[in-house]
Amino acid sequence: MAQAPSEMPLPTHLDGTTLEGGGQLLRLALSISSLTHVPIHVSDIRGKRGPKSTPGKDGGLKSAHLAGAEWLARATDAATTGMAIKSRDLVFRPTSIENTLPTIIGTAQDQGKLKNGGTETQIGVWKNIYAAGRLVRRSSHIPMSSPGSIFLIMQAILPYVLFSSTSGGDLMTTNEPIPIRLTIHGGTNVFHSLSYEYASQVLFPMLHSKLGIGPIDMTLQSRGWSTGRADVGSVVFDIIPLGPGRNIPAFSYTNRGYVSKFHVSTLADTLTARAYIRESVTVQLLKRYPDAEILFPVDEDSKHSKRLYLLIVAETSNGYRLGRDWLYDEKIGVTRLDKTLHRLVSKVVKDIHDELAHGGCVDEYMQDQLVVFQALTDGRTEVDGGSGRVASLHTQTARWVIETLLGPRFEDGHCHGIGLHAGEAPRKNASNLAESEDFAGKLSDLSLKTTIK
């Protein structure tokens, strides 16, 4: 039962202009709040977004931020204020764990339907699907009418999906996790966001092979673009979450090895343009890495002259993948398209070369994606981001949110995680949380309002 307003603890306050001052701060705060049930208050959301002359002009919730926040609110039965487009202030209060995990079959009416041959029940955001009286899959759908990034939504909800596990069996639970299917509408190729190609070739393979998360399989139903003609696409994610009571063991991203392969993905509207990109990339890469194999997993018509996209993924002998890409956002020369294509190729080749020159095991985008998993892991983790390299503002922001809400500190890529267990109430993880560097008292002393600038 949710607490009466007078009994509710004051939420932990996070200033949305801190460090990078964008949407990542909000997404990660919502994700941690949903898992731990620490209420949060994020003020001045995306307070640094806008032109340099007027920072904050483009602040507030946009469609992708709102879609992820609303889904988590429904999943955790959270009480909220400020849940609206352009809102700059959001309070998020998840309720008790018993209301958030659909480990029960549902109402007596639901159970009656199953006994009479029914195959589905709806509990919160989840549609529970049964076969022969057994729960065999949970599915959910996140709609969006604009091409906001699908993968920014996934960034917000993935930790909750992985850890808020329920199990199957014939109307009772076992220790086997139930497969999850999420369908998300929005953008697959969006300015300044992870792309479908990066997620499928870098993010999810690295989470699975190095952390044991998933597997997470994706099906591209249709592309969604923010450039050219705005199109809304959709992606289906099939996810194996952590089993009840399980956690992510300590991991280490070290000893990168040598670069053995490059995977080049190209999206352009003509065969001529894609051929030019392939040839130019091959020439430029072989000058720097003459022994590397070059593969072309994606060569696709973008269906619009203003849609140009290139991703180069470096694969190493020890199984690491680092990527750099560019969804072209400059003026495209109609009469001298070759100049545009040359600039596209030269920039992405230089970017991936600069990434590799640092010697680290992750690119700057993957580094900030790993922060939340380092914090939730059971034990000490290490992520080698490269020598002589300062963590990006996105990574620094993610670490700040973790330190504010959970306690673990980061030092030179090292972090001792809290050992969160899937499907267990926050109170059952309290001893683990207390063992982290600064978390002692965080859950038990929520009556004290924390304000950190």
C-alpha positions in Angstrom: 0.0 0.0 0.0 1.3 3.4 -0.9 2.1 5.7 2.0 -0.1 8.7 2.8 1.4 12.0 1.6 2.3 13.0 5.1 4.3 9.8 5.7 6.2 9.9 2.4 9.9 10.5 2.7 11.3 13.6 1.0 12.8 12.7 -2.4 16.5 13.0 -3.2 17.0 16.1 -5.2 19.2 16.2 -8.3 19.9 19.4 -10.2 19.4 18.8 -13.9 22.1 21.3 -14.9 24.8 19.3 -13.2 27.8 18.4 -15.5 26.5 17.4 -18.9 23.1 18.7 -18.0 21.1 16.6 -20.5 18.7 13.8 -20.6 21.1 11.1 -19.4 21.0 12.4 -15.9 17.2 12.0 -15.8 17.2 8.6 -17.5 19.7 7.1 -15.1 18.0 8.7 -12.0 14.7 7.2 -13.0 16.3 3.8 -13.6 18.0 3.7 -10.2 14.8 5.0 -8.5 12.7 2.3 -10.1 15.1 -0.4 -8.8 15.8 0.8 -5.3 12.5 2.8 -4.6 14.4 5.8 -3.5 12.1 8.7 -4.5 13.7 11.4 -6.6 13.1 15.0 -7.6 14.9 16.2 -10.7 14.8 20.0 -11.2 15.7 22.1 -14.2 15.6 19.0 -16.5 18.0 19.2 -19.4 18.9 22.6 -18.2 21.9 23.0 -20.4 20.2 22.1 -23.7 20.0 24.9 -26.3 22.2 27.3 -28.2 25.4 28.5 -26.4 23.9 32.0 -26.3 20.8 30.7 -24.5 21.6 27.5 -22.6 18.5 25.8 -21.3 16.2 27.1 -24.1 15.6 23.6 -25.4 15.3 22.1 -21.9 12.5 20.1 -20.4 11.1 16.6 -21.2 10.9 15.6 -24.8 9.0 12.7 -26.2 11.6 10.0 -25.7 12.3 11.1 -22.1 8.6 11.1 -21.3 7.9 7.7 -22.9 10.6 6.1 -20.8 9.5 7.9 -17.6 5.8 7.0 -18.1 6.6 3.4 -18.7 8.7 3.1 -15.5 6.0 5.0 -13.6 3.4 2.4 -14.7 5.8 -0.5 -14.0 6.5 0.6 -10.5 3.1 2.1 -9.7 4.9 5.4 -9.0 3.3 8.6 -7.8 4.6 11.4 -10.0 4.3 15.2 -10.6 5.5 17.0 -13.7 5.0 14.2 -16.1 4.4 16.2 -19.3 6.2 17.4 -22.5 8.5 20.3 -21.7 8.2 19.8 -18.0 11.4 21.0 -16.3 10.6 19.5 -12.9 9.8 15.9 -12.1 9.1 14.0 -8.9 9.1 10.2 -9.1 8.0 8.0 -6.1 7.9 4.3 -6.8 5.7 2.2 -4.4 6.5 -1.0 -2.6 8.2 -3.9 -4.3 5.1 -6.1 -4.0 3.3 -3.8 -6.4 6.0 -3.6 -9.0 7.0 -7.2 -9.6 4.3 -9.2 -11.4 5.1 -12.4 -9.7 1.4 -13.2 -9.0 -0.9 -14.3 -11.7 -3.4 -11.6 -11.2 -6.9 -11.3 -9.9 -9.3 -14.2 -9.3 -11.0 -13.2 -12.5 -7.7 -13.5 -14.4 -7.0 -17.0 -13.0 -10.5 -18.0 -13.9 -9.9 -17.0 -17.5 -6.7 -19.1 -17.6 -8.5 -22.1 -16.2 -11.1 -21.7 -18.9 -8.5 -21.8 -21.7 -7.3 -18.2 -21.7 -3.8 -17.5 -22.8 -3.1 -13.9 -21.6 -3.5 -11.6 -18.6 -2.6 -7.9 -18.3 -0.8 -6.8 -15.1 0.5 -3.2 -15.2 2.7 -2.7 -18.2 3.1 -6.4 -18.8 1.0 -8.7 -20.9 1.6 -12.2 -19.4 1.4 -15.0 -22.0 0.7 -18.6 -21.0 0.9 -22.0 -22.6 -0.6 -25.0 -20.9 -1.0 -23.1 -17.7 2.6 -21.9 -17.7 3.9 -18.3 -17.9 6.1 -18.4 -21.0 6.6 -14.8 -21.9 6.0 -11.2 -20.8 5.5 -8.5 -23.4 5.1 -4.8 -23.3 4.7 -2.0 -25.8 6.0 1.6 -25.7 4.4 3.8 -28.4 5.8 7.1 -29.6 4.4 9.3 -32.3 7.7 11.1 -33.1 11.2 9.7 -34.0 12.6 10.2 -30.6 15.4 7.8 -29.9 14.3 4.2 -29.2 17.7 3.5 -27.6 17.5 6.4 -25.2 14.2 4.9 -23.9 16.0 1.5 -23.7 18.8 3.1 -21.7 16.3 4.3 -19.1 14.4 1.0 -18.7 16.9 -1.7 -19.4 18.3 -2.1 -15.8 14.8 -2.3 -14.4 13.8 -4.9 -17.1 16.9 -7.0 -16.3 16.7 -6.9 -12.5 12.9 -6.9 -11.8 12.7 -10.5 -12.7 9.8 -12.8 -12.3 9.8 -16.5 -12.9 7.5 -19.0 -14.5 6.0 -22.4 -14.0 2.4 -23.6 -13.7 0.9 -20.7 -11.8 3.8 -20.9 -9.4 7.3 -19.6 -9.6 10.6 -21.4 -10.3 14.1 -20.0 -10.6 14.0 -19.8 -14.4 13.7 -16.2 -15.8 10.8 -15.5 -18.1 11.7 -14.2 -21.6 10.6 -10.6 -22.2 9.5 -9.0 -25.5 9.5 -5.2 -25.7 8.2 -3.3 -28.8 9.3 0.3 -28.9 8.3 2.9 -31.5 10.4 5.9 -32.3 13.7 6.7 -34.0 16.4 4.1 -34.9 18.8 6.7 -36.5 18.6 10.0 -34.6 21.0 12.9 -34.2 23.2 12.6 -31.1 21.8 9.3 -30.0 22.8 5.6 -30.2 21.8 4.1 -33.5 20.3 0.7 -34.2 23.6 -0.3 -35.8 25.6 0.7 -32.8 23.3 -1.1 -30.4 23.3 -4.3 -32.4 27.0 -4.4 -33.2 28.6 -2.8 -30.0 26.3 -2.2 -27.0 24.4 -5.5 -26.7 27.2 -7.8 -27.9 29.5 -6.2 -25.3 27.0 -6.5 -22.5 26.4 -10.2 -23.4 29.9 -11.4 -24.0 31.6 -9.5 -21.2 28.9 -9.2 -18.5 26.7 -12.2 -19.3 23.6 -10.0 -19.7 20.9 -11.3 -22.0 21.2 -12.2 -24.8 19.3 -9.2 -26.1 18.1 -9.9 -29.6 16.6 -7.1 -31.8 14.3 -7.2 -34.8 14.2 -4.1 -36.9 10.6 -3.8 -38.0 11.1 -0.4 -39.6 13.5 2.5 -39.5 12.8 5.8 -37.8 14.7 8.8 -38.9 15.2 12.4 -37.5 16.7 13.6 -40.8 15.2 13.9 -44.3 11.6 13.1 -43.9 10.8 12.4 -40.2 9.7 8.8 -39.9 8.7 6.8 -36.9 10.1 3.2 -36.8 9.9 0.3 -34.4 12.2 -2.3 -32.9 11.3 -5.5 -31.1 13.6 -6.5 -28.3 13.7 -10.1 -27.0 15.5 -10.2 -23.7 16.4 -12.9 -21.2 16.5 -11.1 -17.8 18.4 -12.2 -14.7 16.8 -15.0 -12.9 15.3 -14.4 -9.5 17.9 -13.9 -6.8 20.8 -13.6 -9.3 23.1 -10.7 -9.9 25.9 -9.6 -12.2 29.3 -10.9 -11.1 32.3 -8.6 -11.0 33.7 -7.9 -14.4 36.8 -6.4 -15.9 37.3 -4.7 -19.3 41.1 -4.9 -19.6 43.7 -6.2 -22.1 42.1 -5.1 -25.3 44.3 -7.1 -27.7 45.0 -6.1 -31.3 42.5 -4.9 -33.9 41.6 -7.9 -36.1 38.5 -6.7 -38.0 36.5 -3.7 -38.9 32.8 -3.8 -39.5 31.5 -1.0 -41.8 27.8 -0.1 -41.9 26.6 2.3 -44.5 23.2 3.9 -45.1 22.8 6.1 -48.2 20.1 6.6 -50.8 22.1 5.5 -53.9 24.3 2.5 -54.9 26.9 5.0 -56.2 27.1 6.8 -52.8 27.4 3.5 -50.9 30.0 2.2 -53.3 32.1 5.4 -52.9 31.9 5.1 -49.1 32.9 1.4 -49.1 35.9 2.1 -51.3 37.0 5.2 -49.5 36.7 3.5 -46.0 38.7 0.5 -47.2 41.5 2.6 -48.6 41.7 4.8 -45.5 41.5 1.9 -43.0 44.1 -0.2 -44.8 46.6 2.6 -44.7 46.5 2.5 -40.9 45.7 -1.1 -40.3 47.0 -3.1 -43.2 46.5 -6.5 -41.6 42.9 -6.0 -40.5 39.9 -7.7 -42.2 37.2 -5.4 -43.4 33.6 -6.5 -43.4 30.4 -4.8 -44.5 27.4 -6.1 -42.5 25.0 -3.3 -43.5 24.7 -1.7 -46.9 21.2 -0.2 -47.1 19.2 2.3 -49.0 18.3 5.2 -46.6 15.4 6.2 -48.9 16.2 9.9 -48.8 19.0 12.0 -50.2 19.6 13.8 -46.9 20.1 10.6 -44.9 23.7 9.6 -44.7 25.0 7.3 -42.0 28.3 5.6 -41.4 29.4 3.3 -38.5 32.8 1.8 -38.2 33.3 -0.9 -35.5 36.7 -2.2 -34.6 36.8 -5.7 -33.3 39.8 -6.9 -31.3 41.5 -10.2 -30.8 40.2 -10.4 -27.2 36.6 -9.8 -28.2 36.2 -6.1 -27.6 34.2 -3.9 -29.9 34.7 -0.1 -30.2 32.6 2.0 -32.6 32.3 5.5 -34.0 29.6 6.8 -36.3 28.1 9.9 -37.8 24.5 10.6 -38.9 25.5 13.4 -41.2 24.1 16.7 -40.0 25.8 19.2 -42.3 24.6 20.6 -45.6 24.8 18.0 -48.4 26.3 19.3 -51.6 24.0 18.3 -54.5 26.5 19.1 -57.3 29.6 17.8 -55.5 28.3 14.9 -53.4 31.7 13.3 -53.5 33.0 16.1 -51.2 30.2 15.3 -48.7 31.0 11.6 -48.8 34.7 12.2 -48.4 34.1 14.3 -45.3 31.8 11.7 -43.8 34.3 8.9 -44.3 37.4 10.9 -43.2 35.7 12.1 -40.0 34.5 8.6 -38.9 37.8 7.0 -39.8 39.7 9.6 -37.8 37.3 9.2 -34.9 37.7 5.4 -34.7 41.5 5.8 -35.1 41.6 8.3 -32.2 39.5 5.9 -30.1 41.9 3.1 -30.8 45.0 5.2 -30.1 44.0 5.5 -26.4 44.5 1.8 -26.0 41.3 1.3 -24.0 38.7 -1.5 -24.2 35.7 0.7 -24.7 34.8 3.7 -26.8 33.5 6.9 -25.0 29.8 5.9 -25.7 30.2 2.4 -24.3 32.0 3.7 -21.2 29.1 5.8 -20.0 26.6 2.9 -20.8 28.6 0.6 -18.4 28.4 2.9 -15.4 25.1 1.7 -14.1 26.1 -1.9 -14.5 29.4 -1.3 -12.6 27.3 0.1 -9.8 24.9 -2.8 -9.6 27.5 -5.5 -10.0 28.5 -7.8 -7.1 32.1 -6.8 -6.5 34.8 -4.6 -7.9 34.8 -3.8 -11.5 37.4 -2.2 -13.8 36.8 -0.6 -17.2 39.9 0.5 -19.1 38.8 3.6 -21.0 42.3 4.3 -22.3 45.5 6.1 -21.1 45.7 9.8 -20.9 42.0 10.2 -21.5 39.6 12.1 -19.4 36.1 10.6 -19.0 33.5 12.3 -21.1 30.9 14.6 -19.6 28.3 11.9 -20.1 30.4 9.4 -18.2 31.1 11.9 -15.4 27.4 12.7 -15.2 26.4 9.0 -15.0 28.9 8.5 -12.2 27.6 11.5 -10.3 24.1 10.2 -10.4 25.3 6.8 -9.1 27.3 8.3 -6.3 24.3 10.5 -5.3 21.6 7.8 -5.3 23.6 4.6 -4.5 26.9 5.6 -3.0 29.6 3.7 -4.9 32.5 5.9 -6.0 34.5 5.7 -9.2 38.2 6.0 -9.4 40.2 5.5 -12.6 37.5 3.2 -14.1 37.2 1.2 -10.9 34.0 0.8 -8.8 32.8 -1.6 -6.1 29.2 -2.4 -6.9 26.3 -2.9 -4.5 25.5 -6.5 -5.5 21.8 -5.9 -6.4 19.9 -9.2 -6.7 17.2 -9.6 -9.3 13.6 -9.7 -8.2 14.3 -8.9 -4.5 12.9 -6.1 -2.5 15.3 -3.2 -1.8 15.2 -4.0 1.8 16.6 -7.5 1.1 19.6 -5.8 -0.7 20.1 -3.3 2.1 23.1 -5.1 3.6 24.8 -5.2 0.2 24.0 -1.5 -0.3 25.4 -0.6 3.1 28.7 -2.4 2.2 29.3 0.0 -0.7 31.6 2.9 0.1 29.0 5.6 0.9 25.5 4.0 0.9 25.1 3.3 4.6 21.8 4.8 5.7 20.6 5.8 2.2 17.5 3.6 2.3 16.9 3.9 6.0 17.3 7.7 6.2 15.2 8.9 3.3 13.4 11.4 5.6 16.5 13.6 5.2 16.3 15.6 2.0 19.5 15.4 -0.1 20.2 18.4 -2.3 23.4 18.2 -4.4 24.3 20.8 -6.9 
